[in-house]
Amino acid sequence: MKPDLDALGLAALTLSTSAATLLVPDLTLAALAHPAWSAAVSTPLLFTLIVVLRGRGRRGTSLERYVFAAFLALMPWVYVGSRLFTGGSAEWLWIELGGQLIFAALAVAGVRSSPWFLVAGIAAHGVLWDAWHYGRTPFMPDWYAVACLIIDVGWAVYAATQVRAWGARKAVSA
């Protein structure tokens, strides 16, 4: 019996989003100014957009691929913004800007070349970037690094299950 990869991907997307949401502390109006909180609020909105697209029969569209590229390109801005918001050394700012450059390049490559760059970039952001930041930075809450890692792994699994559909759509539109 062949596994339904699309169902597996959707389950990973849903479970990771739900699990990460449980790690977010109670929201206050003042907390919304911190970029980590903004990301915690916007991620379920992106999740909803993906579910709505799928519900309208738009699975595997270029719009979905662009959503994932934007997600990958904007993830590092949470770290850059947090560093700017709370302060810290110039060294940390350069590290965050370097990460921004790398992940934005992967997002562009994921749209222009192969969607596997999106999968690799999102997974690497979680497994390498988020995990590396945990307990190291004075400007990024640990709950965020863990929640982001969970989201990134689940969303990378989902993206991996959509690569064939994204590639087929691109081939048809070319």
C-alpha positions as CSV (number, residue, x, y, z in Angstrom):
1,M,0.0,0.0,0.0
2,K,1.5,3.3,-1.1
3,P,1.4,6.1,1.6
4,D,-0.5,9.2,0.8
5,L,2.3,11.7,0.9
6,D,-0.1,14.7,0.5
7,A,-2.0,13.6,3.6
8,L,1.3,13.1,5.5
9,G,2.4,16.6,4.5
10,L,-0.8,18.2,5.5
11,A,-0.7,16.3,8.8
12,A,2.9,17.6,9.4
13,L,1.9,21.2,8.6
14,T,-1.2,21.0,10.9
15,L,0.5,19.2,13.8
16,S,3.6,21.4,13.8
17,T,1.6,24.6,13.7
18,S,-0.7,23.4,16.5
19,A,2.2,22.2,18.6
20,A,4.2,25.4,18.2
21,T,1.2,27.5,19.1
22,L,1.0,25.7,22.4
23,L,4.5,26.9,23.3
24,V,3.6,30.6,22.9
25,P,3.2,32.4,26.2
26,D,0.1,34.4,27.0
27,L,-0.2,37.3,24.6
28,T,-0.4,40.8,25.9
29,L,-0.8,44.0,23.8
30,A,2.6,45.2,24.9
31,A,4.2,41.9,23.8
32,L,3.0,42.4,20.2
33,A,5.7,45.0,19.6
34,H,8.4,42.3,19.8
35,P,9.0,40.6,16.4
36,A,8.8,37.1,17.9
37,W,5.2,37.8,18.9
38,S,4.4,39.2,15.5
39,A,5.7,35.9,14.0
40,A,3.7,33.9,16.5
41,V,0.5,35.7,15.4
42,S,1.3,35.7,11.6
43,T,2.2,32.0,11.3
44,P,-1.3,30.7,12.0
45,L,-2.6,33.3,9.5
46,L,-0.2,31.8,6.8
47,F,-1.4,28.3,7.8
48,T,-5.0,29.4,7.3
49,L,-4.1,30.8,3.8
50,I,-2.6,27.5,2.8
51,V,-5.6,25.6,4.1
52,V,-8.0,27.9,2.2
53,L,-6.0,27.6,-1.0
54,R,-6.1,23.8,-0.7
55,G,-9.8,23.9,0.1
56,R,-10.4,25.9,-3.1
57,G,-8.6,23.2,-5.1
58,R,-5.4,25.3,-5.4
59,R,-3.0,22.7,-4.0
60,G,0.4,22.9,-5.7
61,T,-0.2,26.3,-7.3
62,S,2.5,28.9,-7.8
63,L,0.8,31.0,-5.2
64,E,1.4,28.3,-2.6
65,R,5.0,28.1,-3.7
66,Y,5.3,31.9,-3.4
67,V,3.8,31.8,0.1
68,F,6.5,29.3,1.1
69,A,9.2,31.4,-0.5
70,A,8.0,34.5,1.4
71,F,7.8,32.5,4.6
72,L,11.5,31.4,4.1
73,A,12.7,34.9,3.1
74,L,10.9,36.6,6.1
75,M,11.8,34.1,8.9
76,P,15.3,35.6,9.5
77,W,13.8,39.1,9.8
78,V,12.3,38.0,13.1
79,Y,15.8,37.5,14.4
80,V,17.1,40.7,12.8
81,G,14.1,42.6,14.1
82,S,14.4,41.1,17.6
83,R,18.1,42.1,17.7
84,L,17.2,45.7,16.6
85,F,14.2,45.8,19.0
86,T,16.0,44.7,22.2
87,G,19.6,45.8,21.4
88,G,22.8,43.8,21.6
89,S,26.2,43.7,20.0
90,A,27.0,44.7,16.5
91,E,28.4,41.2,16.1
92,W,25.0,39.7,16.5
93,L,23.5,42.1,14.0
94,W,26.0,41.0,11.4
95,I,25.3,37.3,12.2
96,E,21.5,37.9,11.7
97,L,22.0,39.9,8.5
98,G,24.2,37.1,7.2
99,G,21.5,34.6,7.9
100,Q,18.9,36.9,6.2
101,L,21.1,36.9,3.1
102,I,21.4,33.1,3.0
103,F,17.8,32.3,3.6
104,A,16.5,35.0,1.1
105,A,18.9,33.5,-1.5
106,L,17.4,30.1,-0.9
107,A,13.9,31.5,-1.2
108,V,14.7,33.1,-4.6
109,A,16.3,29.9,-5.8
110,G,13.2,28.0,-4.6
111,V,11.0,30.1,-6.9
112,R,13.3,30.5,-9.9
113,S,15.0,27.1,-10.0
114,S,13.9,24.2,-7.9
115,P,11.3,24.0,-5.1
116,W,13.8,21.7,-3.3
117,F,15.6,24.9,-2.3
118,L,12.5,25.9,-0.3
119,V,12.4,22.6,1.4
120,A,16.1,22.7,2.3
121,G,16.0,26.3,3.4
122,I,13.0,25.9,5.7
123,A,14.4,22.7,7.2
124,A,17.9,24.3,7.6
125,H,16.3,27.4,9.3
126,G,14.8,25.1,11.9
127,V,17.4,22.5,12.4
128,L,20.5,24.8,12.1
129,W,19.4,28.4,12.8
130,D,16.7,28.1,15.4
131,A,18.5,25.3,17.3
132,W,21.7,27.3,17.2
133,H,20.0,30.4,18.7
134,Y,18.4,28.5,21.6
135,G,19.9,29.7,24.9
136,R,22.5,31.8,23.1
137,T,20.9,35.2,22.4
138,P,19.8,37.8,24.8
139,F,17.3,39.2,22.3
140,M,15.4,36.1,21.2
141,P,13.2,34.2,23.7
142,D,13.9,30.5,23.9
143,W,10.2,29.6,23.5
144,Y,10.4,31.2,20.0
145,A,13.5,29.3,18.9
146,V,11.8,26.0,19.9
147,A,8.4,26.9,18.4
148,C,10.1,28.0,15.2
149,L,12.1,24.8,14.9
150,I,8.9,22.8,15.3
151,I,7.1,24.9,12.6
152,D,10.1,24.8,10.2
153,V,10.4,21.0,10.4
154,G,6.7,20.4,9.9
155,W,6.4,23.0,7.1
156,A,9.5,21.6,5.3
157,V,7.9,18.1,5.4
158,Y,4.8,19.6,3.8
159,A,6.8,21.5,1.2
160,A,8.6,18.3,0.3
161,T,5.3,16.6,-0.4
162,Q,4.3,19.5,-2.7
163,V,7.5,19.6,-4.8
164,R,6.0,17.4,-7.5
165,A,2.9,19.5,-7.8
166,W,4.8,22.8,-7.8
167,G,7.1,21.4,-10.5
168,A,4.2,20.2,-12.6
169,R,2.5,23.6,-12.4
170,K,5.7,25.4,-13.4
171,A,6.2,23.0,-16.4
172,V,2.6,23.6,-17.5
173,S,2.9,27.4,-17.2
174,A,6.3,27.5,-19.0
